[in-house]
Amino acid sequence: MTLRPLLAMLAAALLAACGSAPPQPEWMLNAHSALERGTSAYLEGRTAIAEREFARAHSEIAATARPDLMARAELTRCAAHTASLAFEPCTAFDALRADAPPAELAYAAYLAGTATAADAALLPPHHRALAAPDASDATVVSALQAMPDALSRQIGAAVLLQTRRASPQVIALAIDNASAQGWRRPLLAWLTIAAQRAQAAGDSAALDAARRRIALIESGG
């Protein structure tokens, strides 16, 4: 499992904030590590650990009095929530919106499912195709499969669901992706979506299969 590509966009700026020459200030290293651990813990369903790590990152960044860096950190947390289909306002980021760079504002719109064409131009290249509302099912599936890392793939699938463009292929891909990473939280959410769609379609075999997988996750606590 790797979280590096997403964090490279949202949080690695912490490591470049004061230049790239070593040694790096301890707060940068601590904040970056805490963001990684917090994201991993959240996706794995370890909420208490996730909140503790995000709070640690918040504390390290607050010492710099840099609202732009705090905005990136809060967006990292919101991205983990979106990846898990926890669609909710990113209020902590919104409070820092005035100091957020344009790329972060565009990514926040993308996570919320409201990205415009102008926003799409500021997104990482592998997310741009998913921000296009008229992209075909084949195009978005291909874009998801070409994602450079599992977390970007999970976020992209979630954005498609939020914008009502999640085809059966997207759902299957999101389930397989979360399963391969052992990300309990998004896997449970996507299996629930699969079960709901199977029930609506009257597909009892698919419904039973999804329910068995959900029960297996829930049996683990």
Helices and strands as residue ranges (DSSP letters): H 4-10, H 13-16, H 26-43, H 47-62, H 67-83, H 91-94, G 97-99, H 102-112, H 117-120, H 125-131, H 137-145, H 150-162, H 168-181, H 184-201, H 204-219
